[in-house]
Amino acid sequence: MDRLINNLSGMLQQEFELTEDSKEIAAYGLYMLFSTIIGFVSIVVVGFMLGVLKLALVGLLTASGLRVLSGGAHSANLRNCTLLGAIIAPGIAVLAKNFGHQIPL
């Protein structure tokens, strides 16, 4: 993915005559965009496979809102972050589906 981002940021630099600093900022933005898309898609796929897509999306949106305010946890790399997200969000959805009705309100 790094090569793709470097190529795209290089194209942006040429097209918009960006400085080297601006190119690095564009590369970081592309990295954040791609990592967000990859994480979202992985959660959707796993949630769909487990039959809890709607609950996984509700959990994802709730956690995303909280993460913006709290900063969230950080993984060592994108792979670990994606794997954790693909396990945790659908995992919470499975727990809610199977045990949510047992919680008295």
Phi and psi restraints in degrees (value plus and minus 20) as a CYANA .aco file:
   2 ASP   PHI     -80.3   -40.3
   2 ASP   PSI     -59.7   -19.7
   3 ARG   PHI     -85.0   -45.0
   3 ARG   PSI     -62.2   -22.2
   4 LEU   PHI     -80.9   -40.9
   4 LEU   PSI     -65.7   -25.7
   5 ILE   PHI     -84.1   -44.1
   5 ILE   PSI     -61.9   -21.9
   6 ASN   PHI     -82.2   -42.2
   6 ASN   PSI     -61.8   -21.8
   7 ASN   PHI     -84.3   -44.3
   7 ASN   PSI     -65.3   -25.3
   8 LEU   PHI     -85.8   -45.8
   8 LEU   PSI     -62.2   -22.2
   9 SER   PHI     -88.2   -48.2
   9 SER   PSI     -51.9   -11.9
  10 GLY   PHI     -85.5   -45.5
  10 GLY   PSI     -59.9   -19.9
  11 MET   PHI     -84.9   -44.9
  11 MET   PSI     -61.3   -21.3
  12 LEU   PHI     -83.7   -43.7
  12 LEU   PSI     -58.4   -18.4
  13 GLN   PHI     -82.4   -42.4
  13 GLN   PSI     -63.3   -23.3
  14 GLN   PHI     -89.3   -49.3
  14 GLN   PSI     -64.6   -24.6
  15 GLU   PHI     -85.2   -45.2
  15 GLU   PSI     -61.4   -21.4
  16 PHE   PHI    -128.6   -88.6
  16 PHE   PSI     -10.1    29.9
  17 GLU   PHI      31.4    71.4
  17 GLU   PSI      33.5    73.5
  18 LEU   PHI    -100.4   -60.4
  18 LEU   PSI     130.3   170.3
  19 THR   PHI     -94.2   -54.2
  19 THR   PSI     150.8   190.8
  20 GLU   PHI     -83.2   -43.2
  20 GLU   PSI     -58.6   -18.6
  21 ASP   PHI     -83.6   -43.6
  21 ASP   PSI     -63.3   -23.3
  22 SER   PHI     -86.0   -46.0
  22 SER   PSI     -54.8   -14.8
  23 LYS   PHI     -83.5   -43.5
  23 LYS   PSI     -61.5   -21.5
  24 GLU   PHI     -85.5   -45.5
  24 GLU   PSI     -57.9   -17.9
  25 ILE   PHI     -84.9   -44.9
  25 ILE   PSI     -62.4   -22.4
  26 ALA   PHI     -83.1   -43.1
  26 ALA   PSI     -60.7   -20.7
  27 ALA   PHI     -82.9   -42.9
  27 ALA   PSI     -61.8   -21.8
  28 TYR   PHI     -84.0   -44.0
  28 TYR   PSI     -63.1   -23.1
  29 GLY   PHI     -81.4   -41.4
  29 GLY   PSI     -61.6   -21.6
  30 LEU   PHI     -83.9   -43.9
  30 LEU   PSI     -61.2   -21.2
  31 TYR   PHI     -80.8   -40.8
  31 TYR   PSI     -65.5   -25.5
  32 MET   PHI     -84.2   -44.2
  32 MET   PSI     -61.3   -21.3
  33 LEU   PHI     -81.9   -41.9
  33 LEU   PSI     -70.6   -30.6
  34 PHE   PHI     -84.7   -44.7
  34 PHE   PSI     -60.3   -20.3
  35 SER   PHI     -86.6   -46.6
  35 SER   PSI     -56.4   -16.4
  36 THR   PHI     -86.2   -46.2
  36 THR   PSI     -64.1   -24.1
  37 ILE   PHI     -84.0   -44.0
  37 ILE   PSI     -65.0   -25.0
  38 ILE   PHI     -82.0   -42.0
  38 ILE   PSI     -63.8   -23.8
  39 GLY   PHI     -83.0   -43.0
  39 GLY   PSI     -64.8   -24.8
  40 PHE   PHI     -82.2   -42.2
  40 PHE   PSI     -67.2   -27.2
  41 VAL   PHI     -82.7   -42.7
  41 VAL   PSI     -60.5   -20.5
  42 SER   PHI     -84.4   -44.4
  42 SER   PSI     -59.6   -19.6
  43 ILE   PHI     -86.9   -46.9
  43 ILE   PSI     -60.5   -20.5
  44 VAL   PHI     -82.4   -42.4
  44 VAL   PSI     -65.5   -25.5
  45 VAL   PHI     -83.5   -43.5
  45 VAL   PSI     -69.0   -29.0
  46 VAL   PHI     -86.5   -46.5
  46 VAL   PSI     -61.9   -21.9
  47 GLY   PHI     -80.5   -40.5
  47 GLY   PSI     -60.9   -20.9
  48 PHE   PHI     -84.9   -44.9
  48 PHE   PSI     -64.6   -24.6
  49 MET   PHI     -83.6   -43.6
  49 MET   PSI     -51.7   -11.7
  50 LEU   PHI    -109.6   -69.6
  50 LEU   PSI     -22.8    17.2
  51 GLY   PHI      55.8    95.8
  51 GLY   PSI       3.1    43.1
  52 VAL   PHI    -149.2  -109.2
  52 VAL   PSI      16.2    56.2
  53 LEU   PHI     -77.7   -37.7
  53 LEU   PSI     -68.6   -28.6
  54 LYS   PHI     -82.0   -42.0
  54 LYS   PSI     -65.4   -25.4
  55 LEU   PHI     -86.0   -46.0
  55 LEU   PSI     -57.5   -17.5
  56 ALA   PHI     -84.2   -44.2
  56 ALA   PSI     -59.9   -19.9
  57 LEU   PHI     -87.9   -47.9
  57 LEU   PSI     -58.7   -18.7
  58 VAL   PHI     -82.3   -42.3
  58 VAL   PSI     -65.3   -25.3
  59 GLY   PHI     -82.7   -42.7
  59 GLY   PSI     -60.9   -20.9
  60 LEU   PHI     -82.9   -42.9
  60 LEU   PSI     -66.5   -26.5
  61 LEU   PHI     -85.9   -45.9
  61 LEU   PSI     -58.8   -18.8
  62 THR   PHI     -84.6   -44.6
  62 THR   PSI     -68.5   -28.5
  63 ALA   PHI     -84.8   -44.8
  63 ALA   PSI     -55.9   -15.9
  64 SER   PHI     -83.5   -43.5
  64 SER   PSI     -61.9   -21.9
  65 GLY   PHI     -83.4   -43.4
  65 GLY   PSI     -60.7   -20.7
  66 LEU   PHI     -90.2   -50.2
  66 LEU   PSI     -56.4   -16.4
  67 ARG   PHI     -86.1   -46.1
  67 ARG   PSI     -54.9   -14.9
  68 VAL   PHI     -80.5   -40.5
  68 VAL   PSI     -58.8   -18.8
  69 LEU   PHI    -101.4   -61.4
  69 LEU   PSI     -50.7   -10.7
  70 SER   PHI    -122.7   -82.7
  70 SER   PSI     -35.8     4.2
  71 GLY   PHI      76.2   116.2
  71 GLY   PSI     -46.9    -6.9
  72 GLY   PHI      50.6    90.6
  72 GLY   PSI     153.4   193.4
  73 ALA   PHI    -107.7   -67.7
  73 ALA   PSI     139.1   179.1
  74 HIS   PHI    -145.7  -105.7
  74 HIS   PSI     116.5   156.5
  75 SER   PHI    -118.2   -78.2
  75 SER   PSI     144.9   184.9
  76 ALA   PHI     -87.4   -47.4
  76 ALA   PSI     -50.3   -10.3
  77 ASN   PHI    -172.9  -132.9
  77 ASN   PSI     152.6   192.6
  78 LEU   PHI     -82.6   -42.6
  78 LEU   PSI     -59.1   -19.1
  79 ARG   PHI     -79.2   -39.2
  79 ARG   PSI     -68.1   -28.1
  80 ASN   PHI     -84.3   -44.3
  80 ASN   PSI     -60.3   -20.3
  81 CYS   PHI     -82.3   -42.3
  81 CYS   PSI     -65.2   -25.2
  82 THR   PHI     -84.2   -44.2
  82 THR   PSI     -64.2   -24.2
  83 LEU   PHI     -83.4   -43.4
  83 LEU   PSI     -64.5   -24.5
  84 LEU   PHI     -81.8   -41.8
  84 LEU   PSI     -64.5   -24.5
  85 GLY   PHI     -83.5   -43.5
  85 GLY   PSI     -59.8   -19.8
  86 ALA   PHI     -91.0   -51.0
  86 ALA   PSI     -39.9     0.1
  87 ILE   PHI    -114.4   -74.4
  87 ILE   PSI     -65.4   -25.4
  88 ILE   PHI     -90.6   -50.6
  88 ILE   PSI     -70.5   -30.5
  89 ALA   PHI     -82.1   -42.1
  89 ALA   PSI     -71.4   -31.4
  90 PRO   PHI     -87.1   -47.1
  90 PRO   PSI     -50.9   -10.9
  91 GLY   PHI     -82.9   -42.9
  91 GLY   PSI     -64.3   -24.3
  92 ILE   PHI     -83.7   -43.7
  92 ILE   PSI     -57.5   -17.5
  93 ALA   PHI     -84.2   -44.2
  93 ALA   PSI     -61.0   -21.0
  94 VAL   PHI     -83.6   -43.6
  94 VAL   PSI     -63.5   -23.5
  95 LEU   PHI     -81.0   -41.0
  95 LEU   PSI     -63.5   -23.5
  96 ALA   PHI     -83.4   -43.4
  96 ALA   PSI     -61.2   -21.2
  97 LYS   PHI     -85.7   -45.7
  97 LYS   PSI     -62.4   -22.4
  98 ASN   PHI    -106.3   -66.3
  98 ASN   PSI     -48.8    -8.8
  99 PHE   PHI    -141.8  -101.8
  99 PHE   PSI     -25.9    14.1
 100 GLY   PHI     -81.6   -41.6
 100 GLY   PSI     -53.7   -13.7
 101 HIS   PHI     -92.6   -52.6
 101 HIS   PSI     -33.6     6.4
 102 GLN   PHI    -107.4   -67.4
 102 GLN   PSI     -26.3    13.7
 103 ILE   PHI    -110.4   -70.4
 103 ILE   PSI      95.8   135.8
 104 PRO   PHI     -93.2   -53.2
 104 PRO   PSI     120.9   160.9
